[in-house]
C-alpha cells in the first residue's frame, strides 16, 4: 500500500477556493455504456434546469465504473453538453471525439498469455489422472487457469481518455486538477475498495484509474497498477459517496442509472413522459430479464442502505438522488452494454429527468435554495426542449412531407 502524503498545494487551494460558498459534490454510479448514456442525458437536464449549477465547477467528484469516466471528464472541464457531443453524438473532431468501436477490441494479449499456459496445464492434468489416480473431472479442473479473465481489452478506453486529458487546459494527473476527483476500484487480491485520487493514491494517471474502475470481471481483464490487480469499483458499494461526505460537502448530488423494475407501483400507471410502457411479468422475458432484475435489485438495495446511513451520519448535508423511474420499462429493457441506441436513450434520460424535476419541484426548490440554487421553472415548462437535434433522416422526411403537401395543393388548384 502506498505511503500517505500530506495534502498538496492544489488540493489545499481547492479546499479554500469556495470560501463563503456552499461546497457541492457529485457522485456517479456505474452501469456500463447504458449508465454513461443515462448520466450524460440526466446531467444535461439538471444543469440546464437549475440556476447556478455548473457541473464543471463542483468542489469534489466521485465516480465508479462508467460514472468514473463521466466524473473525470467533468473535473477536467468537459461540460455535460461537451460529453454528449463526444460520447453520444460523435459530432466533435479528434482528439475530442470518442469512438465506441474502440471499446470492442478483443483482449488478444490476455488470450495469448492464457494459451501459453495450456500445454503445461494439459500435461499436468493428464499426469494427475493417469499417474496419481485423480478423477478425470478433478484432474482437468486446473485447466480453468487457461481461461481468459476478460473478453475485451480496456487499453483502448485508457488511451482515449489519456488523449482527451492531454489537451490544453486538462490534466491526466489528479494532483493538478485543483479539485477533488476520486475514482474507486476494487483490489482483486484483498477485496478492498481503493480510492484513486485521494492522498496516497493520487500518483496513478487518471486514465489508468478510469480503466481500473471500469474493469468489470469477465468482460475486461483486471488492470495491473504497481504490482496489484484492480477491477470494477462497484463490487463493494454502489456509490462510495461517504468518501466525499467525509471531506465535507454541503450539497451532494447523486446519479444512479440502474434500478430494479416495478410494475404498476402503488397501483398508479406511469405517465408517458416518465416511463416507456410496462412489463406485466418479468418471468415472461426468460432468464435475461430475471438476471437483470436480480442484479439491479442487489446493487440498489446497497444504495438504499447507504442513503439511509448518510442521512444519520451527515444530517447537515443535503443529498439529492436522481435515477430512472422504477416503472420505466424502456430503461430496464435496454442492454446495459449496448451503445447502438445511445441517441434515443440519452434523449429519453434527458426528458424523463426533466419530468421528474417538474414533479419534485416544490421539495427540490427548498433544498436548492439553501445553497444559492433554484429551479428554472420556465425552462422546465418549455415545450419541445430537447437534448439532441432530430436525426437528419427525420428532417428529410419532414421536408418531403411538406413538399408532397405543396404539390398536392398545386394540383388541387389546377384541377
Buried (B, 14 or more C-beta within 10 A) or exposed (E): EEEEEEEBEBBEEBBEEBEEEBBBBBBBBBBBBBBBBBBBBBBBBBBBBBEEBEBBEBBBBBBBBBBBBBBBBBBBBBBBBBBBBBBBBBEBEEEEBBEBEEBEEEBEEBBEBBEEBEEEBBEBBEEBBEEEEBEEEEBBEBBEEBEBBBBBBBBBBBEBBBBBBEEEEBBBEBBEBBBBBBBBBBBBEEEEBBBBBBBBBBEBBBBBBBBBBBBBBEBBBBBEBEEBBBBBBBBBBBBBBBBBBEBBBBBBBBBBBBBBBBBEEEEEEBEEEBBBEBBEEBEEBEEEBEEBBEEBEEBBEBBEEBBEEBEEEBEEBBBBBBBBBBBBBBBBBBBBBEBEBBBBBBBBBBBBBBBBBBBBBEEBEEBBEEBBBBBBBEBBEEEEBEBBEEEEEEEEEEEEEEEEEEEEEEEEEEE
